[in-house]
Amino acid sequence: MKILLLGGTADARHLADALHKEGLSVIYSLAGLVRVPKVDCQLVVGGFTQFGGLAQYLTDHNIGAILDVTHPYAQTMSSKAVIAAKEVGIPCWRFHRPAWQQEEGDRWQDYQDEADLLAQLAGCRRPLLSAGQMSEALLECILQLPSVERIVWRTAVEPKFSLPDNIHWIKAIGPFALEDERQLLVDHGIDVIVSKNSGGAATYSKLEAARELSIPVLLHARPLLSEAEREFNDTEACLQACLAAWGKASTHFKHQQKSSQQ
């Protein structure tokens, strides 16, 4: 049985390699906008429009199950996975790493959408935007806030539009060290951080630095997703469940192939 693993995260690479080593047939899919990792299993880059859509790809490639290990904010892909799996009649499971939890000393506040973000940025002078790609229109709206003097914007992918002089863009991919994050905040006079609640350790150090410096953090609330058949937030539990359910199916399929060839 073939498993389509929707990836783009460190957890996805770990699970893809682990399942492949256990003998399961895994196809690892990612957008490839930031970088294309080295994995031992089959790799599909660039989405499924090139194949006529996800449901068509599932049918044409005889996929038996989907494991969604995309970023917690990849709402569109996660929703499409659930819909396509139901359409062709296969299971869709999901792993998303746990959200960060507020600790003593943290000055966190959730925001729901762009309008909410703009309202909460009122009064801030130098925000660090570390919530990924943002539209040109949103950046312009932030710059138009009377209190904002300058924006520091950090992303893994270069902006698709030109930036004014009062936006300082930094290209960077985690993991980030605490001392580097602390220095970044001090050097640029950051007085608020805007981030997604991505979870995991790779970018958590900015929150530790903010806690030390008593800098407020605005966290984009995680999106509500279409419910998957099974959901996990622990990689080992997810791996063992996949092996228990799909490893047997894979072994049975290989046994059938071997018998038909004798």
C-alpha positions in Angstrom: 0.0 0.0 0.0 1.2 3.5 -0.9 1.1 6.3 1.7 1.1 9.9 0.5 2.8 12.0 3.2 2.1 15.7 2.9 5.1 17.4 4.3 7.2 20.5 4.4 8.2 20.3 8.1 11.0 18.6 10.1 8.4 16.3 11.6 7.3 15.2 8.2 10.9 14.4 7.1 11.3 12.3 10.3 8.1 10.4 9.8 8.8 9.9 6.1 12.2 8.4 6.7 11.0 6.3 9.6 8.1 4.8 7.7 10.4 4.2 4.7 12.9 2.4 6.8 10.2 0.1 8.2 9.5 -1.0 4.6 6.3 1.1 3.9 5.9 2.6 0.4 5.9 6.4 1.1 5.6 9.3 -1.3 6.7 12.5 0.3 5.0 15.7 -1.0 5.9 19.3 -0.4 5.5 22.7 -2.1 9.3 23.2 -2.3 9.1 27.0 -1.9 11.8 27.2 0.7 14.0 24.1 0.1 13.8 20.6 -1.0 15.0 18.1 1.6 16.9 14.9 0.9 14.6 11.9 1.8 15.1 8.2 1.0 11.5 7.7 -0.3 9.9 9.0 -3.5 9.5 12.8 -3.6 6.8 15.0 -5.3 7.5 18.7 -5.4 5.1 21.5 -6.4 1.6 20.4 -5.5 -1.0 18.4 -7.3 -2.4 20.8 -9.9 0.2 19.5 -12.2 -1.5 16.1 -11.9 -5.0 17.2 -12.3 -5.7 17.7 -8.6 -5.1 15.8 -5.4 -8.0 13.3 -5.9 -6.9 12.5 -9.4 -3.3 11.9 -8.1 -4.6 9.6 -5.4 -6.5 7.5 -8.0 -3.8 7.5 -10.7 -1.1 6.4 -8.2 -3.1 3.9 -6.2 -2.6 5.7 -2.9 -4.0 3.8 0.0 -3.8 6.5 2.8 -2.8 10.1 3.4 -0.7 11.3 6.3 -0.9 15.1 6.7 2.2 16.4 8.4 2.1 19.9 6.9 2.6 23.1 8.9 -0.2 23.8 11.4 -1.1 26.9 9.4 -1.4 25.1 6.0 -5.1 25.3 6.2 -5.8 24.9 2.5 -3.7 21.8 2.0 -5.1 20.1 5.1 -8.6 20.8 4.1 -8.0 19.5 0.5 -6.5 16.4 1.9 -9.6 15.5 4.0 -11.9 16.2 1.1 -9.9 14.3 -1.5 -9.5 11.3 0.9 -13.2 11.1 1.4 -13.8 11.4 -2.4 -11.7 8.4 -3.2 -12.5 6.4 0.0 -9.1 6.2 1.8 -8.2 7.3 5.3 -6.6 10.7 6.1 -4.6 11.0 9.3 -3.0 14.1 10.6 0.0 15.0 12.7 0.5 18.6 13.9 3.0 19.4 16.6 1.6 20.9 19.8 1.2 24.6 20.1 3.5 26.6 22.3 2.1 27.2 25.8 2.4 30.4 27.7 4.8 30.5 30.7 5.2 32.9 33.6 6.7 36.1 32.3 5.3 35.8 28.8 3.3 38.7 27.5 1.4 36.9 24.8 -1.8 37.9 23.0 -3.6 36.0 20.3 -4.9 37.7 17.1 -7.5 36.2 14.8 -7.0 38.1 11.5 -5.3 41.1 9.9 -7.8 43.6 11.3 -7.2 42.3 14.8 -3.5 42.4 14.3 -3.5 46.0 13.1 -5.6 47.0 16.2 -3.2 45.3 18.5 -0.1 46.9 16.8 -1.4 50.4 17.6 1.1 52.1 19.8 4.0 49.9 18.7 7.1 51.5 17.2 9.3 48.7 15.8 7.6 45.3 15.3 9.5 42.1 14.3 7.2 40.3 11.8 8.1 36.6 12.0 4.8 35.1 10.9 5.9 34.1 7.4 4.7 35.7 4.2 2.5 38.8 4.4 0.8 40.7 1.7 2.1 44.1 0.4 -1.2 45.6 1.4 -0.9 44.4 5.0 2.6 45.8 5.3 1.5 49.1 4.0 -1.3 49.2 6.6 1.2 48.5 9.3 3.5 51.3 8.1 0.5 53.6 8.1 -0.1 53.2 11.8 1.0 56.5 13.4 3.3 54.9 16.0 5.2 52.6 13.6 8.7 53.9 12.7 10.2 50.8 11.2 9.4 47.2 10.5 11.8 44.3 10.7 10.5 41.4 8.6 12.0 37.9 8.7 11.0 35.2 6.3 12.5 32.1 4.7 11.4 33.2 1.1 12.2 36.4 -0.6 9.3 38.9 -0.9 7.7 39.0 -4.4 7.5 42.8 -4.3 9.8 45.7 -3.6 10.1 47.0 0.0 10.3 50.6 1.2 13.4 51.8 3.1 11.6 51.6 6.4 11.1 47.8 6.1 14.3 45.8 7.0 14.0 42.3 5.5 16.0 39.4 6.9 16.1 36.1 5.1 16.6 33.3 7.7 15.6 29.7 8.4 15.6 28.2 11.9 16.7 26.8 14.2 17.7 30.0 15.9 20.0 30.3 18.9 18.7 32.2 22.0 21.7 34.5 22.1 21.2 35.5 18.4 17.5 36.2 18.9 18.2 38.3 22.0 20.8 40.3 20.0 18.4 40.8 17.1 15.7 42.2 19.4 18.1 44.6 21.1 20.0 45.7 18.0 16.7 46.7 16.2 14.9 48.1 19.2 12.0 45.7 18.8 9.1 46.4 21.0 6.7 43.7 19.8 6.9 40.3 18.0 4.4 39.0 15.5 4.5 35.3 15.1 2.5 32.2 14.3 2.0 29.6 17.1 4.0 27.1 15.1 5.1 24.9 18.0 8.4 22.9 18.1 11.9 24.0 19.1 13.3 25.5 15.9 11.9 29.1 16.4 10.9 29.0 20.1 14.0 31.0 21.1 12.5 34.3 20.0 9.8 33.7 22.6 12.4 33.0 25.3 14.3 36.2 24.3 11.0 38.2 24.4 10.3 36.8 27.9 13.7 37.9 29.1 13.3 41.4 27.7 9.6 41.7 28.6 8.6 42.2 25.0 5.0 41.5 24.1 4.2 38.8 21.5 1.2 38.7 19.2 0.5 35.1 18.1 -1.7 34.3 15.2 -4.3 31.9 16.5 -4.2 28.5 14.8 -6.8 27.9 12.1 -9.7 25.6 12.5 -9.2 22.6 10.2 -11.5 20.0 8.7 -11.4 17.0 11.0 -9.1 14.1 10.0 -10.0 10.5 10.6 -7.2 10.3 13.3 -5.1 13.1 14.7 -1.8 13.0 16.6 0.5 15.5 18.3 3.3 13.0 19.2 5.6 11.7 16.5 6.3 8.4 18.1 2.6 7.7 18.7 1.9 8.6 15.1 4.6 6.4 13.8 3.5 3.4 15.8 -0.1 3.9 14.8 0.9 4.0 11.1 3.0 0.9 11.4 0.3 -1.0 13.2 -2.4 0.0 10.7 -0.6 0.3 7.4 2.5 -1.8 8.0 0.4 -4.9 8.1 -1.4 -3.8 4.9 2.0 -3.2 3.3 3.3 -6.6 4.3 0.2 -8.3 3.1 0.4 -6.5 -0.3 4.1 -7.5 -0.7 3.2 -11.1 0.2 0.4 -11.1 -2.5 2.9 -9.7 -5.1 5.5 -12.4 -4.2 2.8 -15.2 -4.5 1.6 -14.0 -7.8 5.2 -14.1 -9.2 5.8 -17.7 -8.2 
